Amino acid sequence: MATQNLSERLPTPDSTTLQSMNDVGAFEAQAQKTVVVNDDENGLTYAEIGGGGGDGDDRVTTNCSQSVQDMVDIYPLLEFGTTRGNYSIGTPRAGTNAWVEGASNAPGLGFWGFVLLPNNKVFMVPFYHTSTKCVFNPETNTFEDTVNAPGNGFFIGGCLLPDGRVFMTPNGYTGRNILYNPVTNAFENVSSSCPNTGFTYGSVLLPNGKVFMIPNNNPSTTLLYNPQTGGWENVGSSNEGAFTGGCLMPNGKVFMAPSGYTGSTMIYNPETNDFEDVLSNSSGNSFQGAILMPNGKVLCVPNNSVTGEDGKRIIFNPETNDFESILSEREPAPVKWSSGCLMANGKVLMAAFSNTSTQIYDPDTNMFETVSVVSDMSNLGQYGAISLADGRCFSVAYGYSGKQYLFEPEGMGETPYGDYMLEPYFNKF
């Protein structure tokens, strides 16, 4: 199929752009280039110092801070014709910070994760149902049908592939109906069923074009899907820890969000094709989802109630390879959240799991904010959220059939949809 160019919904380029990402081959070749980013009075400038497409060990690097903004400019993720965009948050409009109603009722089905498509629509990952109502259209604020039904299996999260299709993460599913094609609006089969029949909890697109599936109490080493070959591949060793979601970090490695896991092996390195340790464990915290932020750090979304200083250690810093603390106190039990998304104003929306309030984390203050308006779906459990191209956020709770599934962040009309908002392709739930 033809590769989809996503640059139409990005701002007009204001710096050097990366082009030639029009197929998977170019994607893989570009991933092996070394690019130096110089941050001077002229803004960000680029110098390619290593060739791509060969057998060398060169990979994308930068000589400035490993922030999300810098990384997305040079990462060959998807062929966007990536632009630097405008990262200035500016003065937020007197915002609503509220859940608002869409035009039609949600389908009342189980969805676990959302993927922003090249056509700006949202693919809702089906969790064990065969309904065709799996697409949300932000232009009409209505839900749409796919041409055919998804496979009858469990899927948790997914990711957009370099060719524009969606990979649905199989969670013990033994069939082949794992891809969604937005061009044909239909589900498609892979060449063979995944030999890993254990639990995987979300997937992440890697700089080499492959997909890494997050293991959850899963001893299998078959954790990679290769879109070029359509086949499955193994990682170097098994990791039987419990992880729920993860994200690609600026250093090219994957952070896996621990869920009651007391060990320290939480990193997957695509270059060595194996797992690595962090400096300390999660202090008893159980997370559900990991959100990469503009400062290059990762917010681990808390899904249990740990109080005191241990409960504050929910930020992972790739530069120190360790957890850091927030300044806010955690709310007492039974308040939990279930993943979330980075918003256009640079803050993180945390999806409610067993509570009625939505919460926002501000990386600038390193504190939580409480949203005054709640959605009527909160207690049902929101398994993920996604930022739309117009700055709104979208989340449908499990089994929800109401209309309050759209969130309008403060200042969304003042903030351009800059490159760091390609977050949906880095953070997969």
C-alpha positions in Angstrom: 0.0 0.0 0.0 1.0 3.6 -0.4 2.7 5.2 2.5 0.7 8.0 4.1 2.2 11.4 4.4 1.3 12.9 7.8 2.9 16.3 7.3 -0.4 17.9 6.2 -1.5 18.3 9.8 1.8 19.7 11.0 2.7 23.4 11.1 4.4 25.1 8.2 8.1 24.1 8.3 10.2 26.7 10.0 13.5 24.8 9.9 15.3 22.1 8.0 13.0 19.1 7.3 13.7 15.5 6.9 12.3 14.0 3.8 12.6 10.8 1.8 10.7 8.7 4.3 8.3 7.3 1.7 8.7 3.6 2.3 9.9 1.1 4.9 13.2 0.8 3.2 13.9 4.5 3.4 12.7 4.4 7.0 15.3 1.7 7.9 18.1 3.4 6.0 17.4 6.8 7.6 17.5 5.1 11.0 21.1 4.3 10.5 22.2 7.8 9.8 24.0 10.0 12.3 22.6 13.6 12.5 24.1 16.3 14.7 21.7 19.0 15.8 23.2 22.4 16.6 21.2 24.8 18.7 22.4 28.3 18.1 21.1 31.8 17.3 19.6 30.5 14.0 17.6 27.9 15.8 18.1 24.2 15.2 20.3 23.3 12.3 21.3 19.9 11.1 24.4 18.2 9.8 24.4 14.6 8.6 27.8 13.1 9.4 27.0 9.4 8.9 25.6 7.5 5.9 22.5 5.5 6.0 21.5 2.2 4.5 24.8 0.4 5.1 25.8 -2.2 7.7 27.5 0.3 10.0 26.6 1.0 13.6 25.7 4.7 13.1 22.4 5.7 14.6 20.6 9.0 15.1 22.3 11.1 17.7 22.2 14.7 18.8 24.7 17.0 20.5 22.0 19.0 22.4 19.7 18.0 25.2 17.8 14.8 24.6 14.4 16.4 24.7 11.4 15.2 22.8 11.4 18.3 20.6 15.0 17.6 19.4 14.5 13.9 19.1 11.4 14.1 16.9 13.1 16.4 14.5 15.7 13.9 13.7 14.1 10.6 14.4 13.0 8.8 11.2 9.7 7.9 12.7 7.1 7.2 9.9 8.1 9.6 7.1 6.3 12.7 8.3 8.5 15.2 6.4 9.1 16.2 10.0 9.2 19.9 10.8 10.5 21.5 14.0 7.2 23.3 14.4 6.6 25.8 17.2 7.2 24.6 20.7 6.3 27.8 22.5 3.4 27.3 24.9 2.7 31.0 25.1 0.0 32.4 27.4 -2.8 29.8 27.7 -6.2 31.0 26.8 -8.7 31.1 29.6 -9.3 27.4 29.0 -12.2 25.1 29.8 -10.2 22.1 31.0 -13.4 20.2 30.8 -15.0 17.1 29.2 -17.5 18.1 26.5 -20.0 16.1 24.5 -19.5 14.7 21.0 -22.3 14.4 18.4 -23.1 10.8 18.8 -23.2 8.3 21.7 -20.1 6.1 22.2 -20.7 2.5 21.1 -20.7 1.0 24.6 -18.0 -1.5 23.8 -14.6 -2.5 25.2 -11.6 -0.6 23.8 -8.1 -0.7 25.1 -5.9 2.0 23.6 -6.3 4.4 20.7 -4.1 5.2 17.7 -4.2 8.5 15.7 -4.3 7.7 12.0 -2.8 9.6 9.0 -6.3 10.8 8.1 -6.7 12.4 11.6 -9.3 9.9 12.6 -8.8 7.7 15.7 -8.6 3.9 15.6 -10.0 2.4 18.8 -8.3 -0.9 19.6 -11.0 -3.6 20.2 -10.7 -5.6 23.3 -12.4 -8.9 22.7 -15.4 -7.8 20.6 -16.2 -8.2 16.9 -18.2 -5.0 16.3 -17.2 -2.9 13.3 -17.7 0.4 15.3 -13.9 1.0 15.8 -13.2 4.5 14.3 -13.9 8.0 15.7 -14.0 10.9 13.3 -13.0 14.2 15.0 -14.4 16.3 12.1 -18.0 15.1 12.6 -17.5 14.0 16.3 -19.2 10.7 15.4 -18.2 7.0 15.4 -17.8 5.1 12.2 -17.8 1.5 11.1 -14.9 -0.5 9.5 -15.6 -2.6 6.4 -15.1 -5.9 8.2 -15.0 -7.0 11.8 -11.9 -7.4 13.9 -10.5 -10.8 14.9 -12.2 -12.5 17.8 -9.5 -12.0 20.3 -7.9 -9.8 23.0 -5.9 -6.8 21.9 -4.3 -4.3 24.2 -3.0 -1.1 22.5 -1.4 -0.8 19.2 1.0 1.3 17.1 1.1 3.0 13.7 3.5 1.2 11.3 5.7 3.1 8.8 3.3 2.1 6.0 0.4 3.8 7.7 -1.4 0.7 8.9 -2.1 -0.1 12.6 -0.6 -3.1 14.5 -2.9 -4.3 17.2 -1.0 -5.9 20.1 -2.1 -9.5 20.5 -2.8 -10.4 24.1 -2.9 -14.2 24.0 -4.6 -14.0 20.6 -3.7 -16.9 18.3 -5.3 -15.7 15.0 -3.7 -13.6 12.2 -6.2 -10.7 12.0 -3.8 -8.2 13.6 -3.6 -5.3 11.2 -6.0 -2.4 10.4 -5.6 -0.5 7.1 -7.1 3.0 7.2 -6.9 3.3 3.4 -9.2 0.4 2.8 -10.8 0.8 6.3 -10.5 -2.9 6.8 -8.8 -5.4 9.1 -6.0 -7.5 7.5 -4.1 -10.7 8.3 -0.4 -11.0 9.0 1.4 -13.9 7.3 1.4 -16.1 10.4 -0.1 -16.1 13.9 2.1 -14.9 16.7 3.9 -17.8 18.4 3.8 -15.8 21.7 0.5 -16.8 23.3 1.3 -15.1 26.6 0.1 -11.6 27.6 1.6 -8.5 26.0 0.4 -5.1 27.1 0.9 -2.5 24.4 3.5 -2.1 21.7 6.1 0.5 20.6 7.4 1.3 17.1 11.3 1.2 17.2 13.7 3.3 15.2 14.6 0.2 13.1 11.0 0.0 11.9 10.1 -3.1 14.0 7.5 -3.3 16.7 8.3 -4.3 20.3 5.5 -5.8 22.4 5.6 -5.1 26.1 5.6 -8.4 28.1 3.3 -8.9 31.0 4.3 -12.0 33.2 5.3 -13.5 29.9 8.4 -15.7 29.6 8.3 -15.8 25.8 11.2 -14.2 23.8 9.0 -13.6 20.7 8.4 -9.9 21.3 9.1 -8.4 17.9 7.0 -8.0 14.8 8.8 -7.0 11.6 6.6 -5.2 9.1 9.1 -5.7 6.3 8.9 -9.4 6.4 5.5 -9.8 8.0 7.1 -12.2 10.5 7.9 -12.5 14.2 11.3 -12.3 15.8 12.9 -13.0 19.2 14.7 -10.8 21.6 17.9 -12.0 23.3 16.4 -13.1 26.6 13.1 -13.4 28.4 11.7 -11.0 31.0 9.0 -12.4 33.2 8.2 -9.2 35.0 4.8 -7.5 34.9 4.7 -4.4 32.7 1.7 -2.5 31.5 2.6 -0.2 28.6 5.7 1.6 27.7 7.2 4.3 25.5 10.2 5.0 23.2 12.7 7.3 24.9 15.0 9.9 23.4 18.0 7.5 23.6 16.2 5.0 21.3 15.4 2.5 24.1 12.0 1.5 25.4 10.9 2.1 29.0 8.4 -0.6 30.2 6.1 0.6 33.0 6.3 -1.8 35.9 3.0 -3.1 37.4 3.8 -4.6 40.8 7.2 -5.7 39.5 9.9 -5.5 42.2 12.9 -6.0 40.0 14.9 -3.5 38.1 15.0 -4.8 34.5 12.7 -2.3 32.8 14.5 -1.2 29.6 14.6 -2.8 26.2 17.5 -1.8 24.0 16.9 -2.4 20.2 20.7 -2.1 19.5 21.6 -5.1 21.7 18.1 -6.7 21.2 18.0 -7.3 25.0 16.9 -6.0 28.3 18.8 -3.7 30.7 18.5 -2.6 34.3 17.6 0.7 35.8 19.3 1.9 39.0 16.5 1.2 41.4 13.1 -0.4 41.4 9.7 1.3 41.5 9.3 1.4 45.3 6.1 -0.6 45.3 4.4 1.6 42.7 2.2 -0.1 40.1 1.8 1.8 36.9 -0.4 1.5 33.8 1.1 3.4 30.9 4.2 5.6 30.4 4.0 9.1 28.8 7.1 10.7 27.2 7.1 14.4 28.0 8.7 17.5 26.3 11.5 17.5 28.9 12.6 14.0 27.8 11.4 12.4 31.0 8.7 9.7 31.4 5.6 10.0 33.5 4.6 6.6 34.9 0.8 6.7 35.4 0.0 5.4 38.9 -2.5 2.5 39.1 -2.2 1.8 42.8 -2.3 3.8 46.0 1.2 4.2 47.4 1.5 7.1 49.9 4.4 8.9 51.3 7.7 9.5 49.6 7.7 6.2 47.8 4.4 7.1 46.1 6.0 10.3 44.7 8.6 8.4 42.7 6.6 8.2 39.4 9.0 10.0 37.0 11.7 8.1 35.1 14.7 10.1 33.9 16.5 8.4 31.0 19.6 10.5 31.6 20.1 9.3 35.2 18.5 5.9 34.4 16.5 6.2 37.6 13.2 7.3 39.1 12.5 10.8 40.4 9.9 12.3 42.7 7.0 14.7 42.0 6.3 17.5 44.5 2.6 16.6 44.9 1.2 14.2 47.4 -0.6 11.2 45.9 -4.3 10.8 46.5 -5.3 8.0 48.9 -7.0 4.8 47.8 -9.0 3.9 45.8 -8.0 6.6 43.3 -6.2 5.1 40.3 -5.5 6.1 36.7 -5.0 4.1 33.5 -2.6 5.6 31.1 -3.3 9.0 29.4 -1.7 11.3 26.8 0.5 14.3 26.3 -1.6 17.4 25.6 -0.8 20.2 23.2 0.0 22.5 26.2 2.8 20.2 27.2 0.9 18.8 30.2 -0.3 15.2 30.7 -3.9 14.1 30.9 -4.3 11.1 33.1 -7.3 8.9 32.3 -9.4 7.9 35.3 -9.7 4.2 36.2 -11.6 3.8 39.5 -12.5 7.4 40.3 -14.6 10.3 39.0 -11.9 13.0 38.8 -9.5 13.5 35.9 -6.0 14.6 36.8 -3.4 16.6 35.0 0.4 16.5 35.6 2.4 19.7 34.8 6.1 18.9 34.1 7.0 22.6 34.6 5.8 22.6 38.2 6.3 18.9 38.7 2.9 18.8 40.3 -0.6 17.5 39.8 -3.5 19.7 38.9 -7.1 18.7 39.5 -9.7 19.2 36.8 -12.9 20.8 38.2 -15.2 19.2 35.7 -15.6 15.4 35.5 -16.9 13.1 32.8 -19.8 10.8 33.5 -17.7 7.9 32.2 -14.8 8.1 34.7 -15.8 5.3 37.0 -16.1 2.9 34.1 -12.3 2.9 33.5 -10.6 4.8 30.7 -8.0 2.5 29.1 -5.9 5.2 27.5 -6.4 8.6 25.8 -5.1 10.3 22.6 -4.5 13.9 21.5 -6.2 14.9 18.4 -4.8 17.1 15.6 -7.1 20.0 16.7 -5.7 20.0 20.3 -8.6 18.2 22.0 -8.1 14.8 23.7 -10.2 11.7 23.1 -10.9 8.8 25.5 -13.8 6.3 25.6 -14.2 4.3 28.8 -14.7 0.6 28.7 -18.4 -0.1 27.9 -19.3 3.7 27.9 -22.3 4.7 25.8 -22.6 8.4 26.6 -21.3 11.5 24.9 -18.6 13.0 27.2 -15.6 11.5 25.6 -13.8 14.7 24.4 -11.5 16.8 26.7 -10.6 20.4 25.9 -7.3 21.3 27.5 -6.5 24.8 28.7 -5.0 26.9 26.0 -5.6 24.4 23.2 -6.4 27.2 20.7 -3.1 29.0 21.5 -0.8 26.0 21.1 0.4 24.8 17.7 0.4 21.1 17.1 4.2 21.0 17.1 6.5 18.0 16.5 6.6 16.9 20.1 2.9 16.2 19.7 3.8 13.3 17.5 3.7 11.7 21.0 1.0 9.3 19.9 3.6 7.4 17.9 6.0 7.2 20.7 3.7 6.3 23.6 1.7 3.2 23.1 -0.7 1.7 25.5 
